[in-house]
Amino acid sequence: MPSVRRSVRPIPLPRRPPPRRARFIVRAAGAIALVAVAVGAQPRPLRVIHDGDASRVVVRRLDGAEVVALAEIAGAVSGELRRGSDEESVELRIGSDRLRFEAGRSFVGVGSRDRLLASPAIRLGGEWFVPLDFVSRVLFDLLPRGTRFDEPTRTLAVGGGYPRLQVDVRPRPGATRIELATDPPVRTDLEETGRGLQVVIHAPFLATAFVGEAPEDGVVERVDLRQGEETYFLEIATGRNFGRLLQEREQGRLTLDLIRTGVRAESGAGILPPLPGSGPGRDPAPGDPGRPREIRTVALDPGHGGPDRGVVGPSGVLVEKDIALEVAFALRRILEDERGFEVVLTRETDREVGLDDRAAMANAARADLLISLHLNASPSPASSGSLVYHHSPIVVGRPRRGEAVRFVAWEQSQASVAPASQALAGALAATLAEMEIPAAGVADAPVRVLAAAAMPAVQVELGFVTSEADRAALARPDFPQQAARAVAEGIFRFQIGRPASPPTGDPF
Ligand SMILES: [Zn+2]
C-alpha cells in the first residue's frame, strides 16, 4: 500500500430520493404490436454503451426466441439500416462492414462469408428482428478493439477504456467494511437513501464482476450493484445494528466502515487501524495511563503446556494447551505481517512454563503488551462465551510468607498500567464479540501471570470447552485463525486509543 494521506471521519450525507427506474428506450416502430405477441415476462434489455452514451435495446420474445430489432441495434452502434433490392432482405452497415440479412434465413452474410445465427431473421410489420445472439456472435467481432460484452448484464460496451470496478464487502470486528475501487478513478458520491446508503458511481459502463452480496450481519443486509442510465448505484441496505459510518477516500478508492451500534469510535480518529507507515505517530499524551504507549513488541502467552494440558473437552479432542498455542502462532503471523510488531512467545513448543516465568519473559523482552491465551471450563454446561480478564489485586486467602513481598512488588508494576490493561480488555472483548462465540465481556480478578507483568496485560479466555455451542466453534479448523484475527483487531483498536465514554451524537 502506498503511503497516502487518508482521512477517516464521520460524514453528513446528502439526502436524495431513490433514482427513478431505468427507462427503456424504444426506438422501433411497431413495438406496441409486438408486445401483444410477446410471451411471458419482458426479457432483460440489451444495454449498449457507445461514445459515452448508454442506450437500451429492447429484447423481445418471438416464437420462443429472444430477438432484437435491427433498427435499434443500428441506432445504438451508429450503424445504418438499408433495405435490400427486394422486400426479403436488409443490409446493416457498420463502418466499412456490410451485413446482409434475409427473412426466414439463419445466415447473415458478412462480406463474402456467411455467419450462422441461432434462429432466422424475421421481418414483421416492416421491422427486422434478429436473434439476440447476433450481438455476441457477429456484431461483437465487427466492433472496435476493446469492446466488451458482459453476458449477465447484457451490456455491450463499444470500444475500450472502460473503468474497472472492484467491490469488496468484508465483515470486520465491530464493523462491515465496503471497499470500492475504480481504475482509472471514477467520481463517486455517497448518499443516504430510505434503505440505507448508496454510492453513485459516475460512469455509464464499468467492467466488473460484482453483482451483489448479502452479509446479513445485522449491520449490512445487502449490497447490490445496479445500472442506471448514466451511472451505477452501489446500494447498501443497512440493518438494525448499523450505528455510524466512517469513510476514507483516496484516488479511485472509497472505503466505508459501517460501524455496529454500541461499538465505540473516537470521532475524528476512527475505529479502524491505520495502515502501516501511514498517519502520524500515535504516542499517547504523557500522564494518560489509560492510553496505550506505542506498541512495538507484543508478548503472547499460550496458556499451560507439557503435562499441564489445561482444560479438556469431554471427548478429549479439545485441549486448551494446543488450541492456545495454535492461536498464538496465528496471532504472531498477523501482528508481524500486518503491523510489523515484534512478537515474543512465552512458549513455542508443548512444554511447561511457570506463571511467574511467563510474566518475566514479557518483562525481559520489554514487551508493550502481554496477551495470555486460554480456554475456559465450568461445571455448568450453560456457561459459554469468551471472557477477557484484567488483573485486580483482590488477595484471596493469605499469601505464604516470602511470596507476599514479591507479589506486592510485582503488583505495583501492573498497578501503574491498570487503566491501560482495562482498556485493552475492553478493546479485545469488543472484537471477540464479533466471533461465533459470543463475548461474555470483561472481568477483573487476581491473575498471577498478569499481576507480574509490567505492561498492559490481559488474559483471554476464548470459550468454554464445557459448552456445547462453544465447542462447535472451537473445534473448527479455522478457529485459531479467526480467534487470532479478533484478538489482533482488538490490539489494533487499543493501539489507536479508545475514548473513555461512549460516542456522542450521530453523524446522520
Ligand atoms: Zn487456562
Residues whose N, C-alpha, C, O or C-beta is under 5 A from the ligand:
A	BS01	ZN	G303 G310 H374 L375
